[in-house]
Amino acid sequence: EILMDNVLAVEHPLVVEVEHPLWDAHPRLAPAVRLSRSRTVAPAGCLCGQHTHELLLEFGYSESEIDHMRKEGIVQ
C-alpha cells in the first residue's frame, strides 16, 4: 500500500498503470526484471477461466470433452 502511493515508486517505474477489463485502469507492481533487448510487459491480471479452453486443449482434451466439462460446471 505504501509503495503504490509513493511518488518515487512511480518515478522509478516500480509501479505501472494497467487496464483491467473489470476494474478499468489501476496501479500494479512493475516487473522486477527488465531485459535490455526485450520490451518488459506488465499486463493486467487475467479473469477467472479466461485461459481454461486453451489450456485444456493443450493438455489433450477434445472440444467435446471441454464442452461437457463446461456444461457439468467442472470448469469455467
C-alpha angles and dihedrals in degrees: 000000000000091000094050093056096039116113092210091055090056094044093050095043099248088127126042132182117241134184115238122191092230105027100035115213116358138152123259136171113278120236111282093221125056121187120211097227100036133070109245112226127201105185126186116261118275125251123251107275094006094129100027097107095049093046094049090050089050090051089056103260116144125234090253092051091050091048089051092050090050093049091049091049093242093127135015 
